Amino acid sequence: MILLSVLAEKLNAELIGDAACGVSSVAPLEKAGAGQLSFLSNSKFRSYLAQTQASAVLIKADDQPFVAPGVNALVVADPYVAFARVAQLFDTTPKSAYAGIHPTAVVDPTAQLAEGVAIGAKAVIAANAVIGVGVQIGAGCYIGEGAKIAANTRLWANVTVYHRVEIGERCVIQSGAVIGADGFGFANERGNWLKIPQTGTVIIGDDCEIGANTCIDRGALENTLIGHNVIIDNLCQIAHNVKIGDHTAMAGCTTIAGSTTIGRYCIIGGAAVINGHIEICDGAHISGMAMLMKPVTEKGVYTSGLPATTNAEWRRNTAKLRQIDQLYQRVKQLEKQLAAPVAAAVSSTEE
């Protein structure tokens, strides 16, 4: 349990109510009860403030008049960010691996393990790997030859880190992620595919999170680069030589083709598809399921694709879409026919 006075100090919040009140967990406004803390980040849900049974709420100053009598309030600039910080204090997520090296783990004698490293059951650490202070490597992980994992990074079960991959500090790699597999590089010789060795690697910055079953391919000649504080959701595909700038967020099932550069502070919606060899500027927002084929040079929101509709309506619209070229040609012909009398009239006037 944490006293509200302590939370107010940690969050730099204005406390309205009982400083000696304690909370032990967080919950949604409509479901929170005694001993729990909740938050309001969207004013359209203010009605819940008058009904909540929470012991305390995180709010903006404008929402203070709507708080139910007897409910303590912590007034902050951004309740959602404050909620995230408090939730971290109450986090009950277990470690991905506990202290020491499990008896079934295989660690090459040339691997360098710093103090406080934890390695789970049946994990494999290959030759010349370097594992930093406090790193947790979950059961069944594979850390390839010469890979480097910096301090306090956590790998959940069955993560595969290929040779020479570098992962920064305080990262979280979710189960099933594959980092550093070969990029999709082949040359075609009269119908036969010839593999191009992928001799680059993957370098991931500090404070990143990589989602479950996401794949980040190693570079062909240069490296695939993921900046600091990049968050990538589950089931994403990052192809070889892609560069992603600091603080960019990417939702699930997004696919980025090779050699594309994505700027800093970008937000990419789920199932977006981004073409290869293009650049996306800082601060771009790409809507979910968008198909981005050209560079983005100006900050803004970019969207493509059609929302779902009934099958009957989709069939009608598709049938009309197939006739669009014919319609275009007819419009051009009509424009010529309409322009002809006007041109003749102008010519007559000039004479």
N, C-alpha and C positions, 0 to 999 in steps of 0.2 A: 504494500500500500504506500502511496506517495501523497503527502500533504499538498493541498492547493497552494500554500505559501511557497513550497519548494518548486512546484510547477511554474508558478508565476515568475519566479526568479529565473528559471531555466529558459522560459519562453519570452522573457521581457514583456510580460503581460500585465495589464491592470486587473487586479482581483477585486471583484464586487461580491461580497458575501463572507462566508466563514473560512478564515485562513487555516483553521485547524481541521477542516473537513478533509478526509482522505479518499482517494479513488484507487482501485486496483485493476481496472481494465477499461477498455473502450468499447462502445457499441453505437448502433444507429440511433438517431433521436427518438424514433417511434418505438424502439424496443429496449432502450436503456433503462436500467433500474438503479436502486440504491447502490452506492459504491462504484458506479460507473461514470465515465466521462464521455460526452458526445460533442458534436460540432455542427455548425451551420455555415455552409460556404455559398449557398444559393438562396437569395432572399425569397424566391417563390415558394420555398418550403417553410416559411416563417410560422405557419400555423402549428407546426410540430413543436415549436418552442413553448407554446402555451399548454401543451399536453404532456410534454416529456416528464418521465419520472427519474431522469438522470440526476446524480448528485451535483454535477457541474457541466457546463457547456462552454465550448470555445466559439466566440462570436466576434463579429465586427462591431464597432461602436454604434452604428446605425441600427443594429438589431437589439440593442439592450432593452428598449421599452417593451419588447415582445416576449421577454423571458418570463416563464411562469413564476409566481411567488414561491419563495423558498428554494429556488434553484440557483446555485452559485454560478457566477459567470467569470470567465477569463477573456478579457477583451484584447484582441490581437489584430495585426494588420492583415494577416492571411490565415483564416481558420484551418484551411485544408493543409497548409504547410505545417502549422502548429500541431494538427492532429497526427501528421506523419511522424513528427518528432516524438510526440507522446507515445504513439503506437510502438516505436522502436524501444522505448523504455520498458514496455510490457511484453515484448516479443518472447514467445515461448518456443520458437523454432529450435529444434535440437541441432547439435553440431553435425556436420556431414561425416566427420570422423573424430574419434576421441583420442586422448593423449597417447603418444607412442606409436609404434609400428605393429600392426596386427601380425601374428605369427604366420599367417598364410600369404602375406604380402611378399613381393619379390622386389628387392632393391639392389641394383647393380653396385658393386663396391666402389666404382668411380663416381657415383652420384654424390652431390653435395647437399646435405640436409642441415638446415639451420636449427637453432633452438626452438623447441615447442612445436615442431612439425608433427602432424597426426596423419597416419596413413591407414586406411580401412582394409577390410578383408579382401584378399586376392587382387589388390591393386598391383600394378607393375610400374617401376621407375627404372627407365633405361639408362644406359651409360652416359656419363657426363651431364646428366640433368642437374639443374640447380634449383633447389626448393627453399624459399625464403622463410623468415621467422613467422611462426604461427600459422603457416599454411595448413589447411585441412583438405585431404584428398580422400574422397569417398570410396566405398567398396567398388571393386571392379574397374577402376579407372586405369588408363594407360597414359603414361607420360613418356614421350619419345626421346630419342637420343639428343642430347644437347639442348633440350627445352629449358626455359627459365620461367619460374613462377615466383613473383615477388611477394612480399610480406602480407600476411593476413588475408590472402585470397582463399576462397572456398570453392571446391569442386564437389558437386554432388555425384551420386553413384553413376558409374558407367560413362563418364566423360572420356573422350579420346583427344589427347593433345599430341599432334605429330612432332617429328623432329624439328629442332631449332625454333619452334614457336616461342614467342615471348609474351607473357601475360603480366600486367602491372599489379600494383598493390590494391588490396581491398576489393577485388573483383568477386563476383558470384557467377559461377558457370553451372547452369542447371543440367539435370540428368540427360544423357543421350546426345549432348552437343558434341560436334566433331569439328575441331579447329586445326586447320593446316592440311586437310586432305588435298590431293592434286586438283588444280584447276582444270577446266575442260578445254585442254589445248591439244589439237590434232591438226595435222596437215593431210591433204588428200592427194594421193599419187595414183592417178588413173583408177579411181574407185576404191583404193585401199587406204585405210586410215593409219597414219603414222603418228605415234604418240610424241608430243613435245615435252621433254622433261620439265617439271615445274620446280625450278631451282631457287625461287624466292621463298619467303616464309610469311607468317602472320605475326604482326606486332599489335598488341592490344594495350591501351593506356590504363591509367588508374581509375578505380571507382566505376567500372563498367559492369553491366549484367547481361549475360548471354542466355537466352531462353532454351527450354528443353527441345532437343532434336533440331536445333539450328545448326547449319553448316557454314563455316567460313573457310573458303578455299585459299591455299597458299598462292603466292604470286608466281608467274611464269619466269620472269627475269628479275623484276623488282618485287617489292613486298606488298602484301595486302595490309592496309593500315587502318586501325580503329582508334579514334582519339580518346581523350579522357571523358569520363562520365557519359559514355554512350550507353543507351539501354536498347536492347534488341529482344523482341518477344520470341515466342516459340515458333518453330517450323519455318524459319526464314532461311533464305539462300543468298549468301554473299559470295559472289564469284571472284575469280582471281584478279589481283591488282586493283580492287576497289579501294577507295579512300573515303572514310566517313569522319567528318569533323567533330570536334568536342561538343558534348551536350545534345547531340541529336538523338531522337527517339523513333523507334520503328516498331510498328505493331505486327501481329502474327501473320505468317504466310506471305510476307513480302519477298519479292525476288529482285535482286539487283544483278544485272549482267556485267561482264568483265570490263575493267578499266574505267569505270565510272567514278567520278568524284562528287561526293555529297558534302555540302558545307556544314558550318556550325549552326547549332540551334534549329535544325530542321525537324519537322514532325511529319512522319510518313504513316498513313493509315493502313489498316490491314488489307492484305491481298493485293497491294499495289505492285505493278510490274514496271521496272525502270530499265530502259534500253542501255546498251553498253556504249562506252567511249563518249559519254556526254558529261557535262558539269551542271550541278545544281547549286545555286548560290546560297549563301547564309540566310537562314530564317525562312526558307520556303516551307509551305505546308502542302502536302500532297494528300488528297482525299483517299479514303479507302476504295480499293478496286480500280483506282486510276491506272491508265496505261500511258506512261510518259516516254515519248519517243524522241523528243528534241531537248536541247539544253534549256535550263531555266536561269535567266539572267537578272530577274527582278524579284525581290521579296514579295510574297503574296500567297494566295490559296489557289491551287490548281486541281481541277476535277475533270474526269471523263467517265464515260459509261452511262448506261441508262438504268433507272430504277426498275425493279420488277413490276410487272403488270399482269393482267389476266392473259392466258394463252391466246384467246381469241383476238384481243386487242394487239398483242405482239405480232400475230400472224398478219393482221391487216396492215400494221405499220411497216413490217418487213416487206410485204408485197409492194407497198408504195415506195419504199426506199430503193428497191431494185429498179424502179422506173425513173429514178432521179436524173440520170444522164439524159434520157429521152426528154424529160421535162425541161432540162437545161437547154437542150438544143432547140426545143420549141420556143422557149422564151427568147433565145437569141434571134430566131427567125422573125418572131413578132416584133422585136425591137427594130430589126432592119426594115420591116414593112412599115412600121410607124415613122421611122426616121426618114424614109424616102420622100413622102409628101412635104415634110418640113424642109428638107434640103432643097426640093424643087421650088418651094415658095420663096425661100431665101435667095436662091439663084435668080428667080424672076424679079424680085424686088431690086436686086443689085443692078440688073440690066436696065 
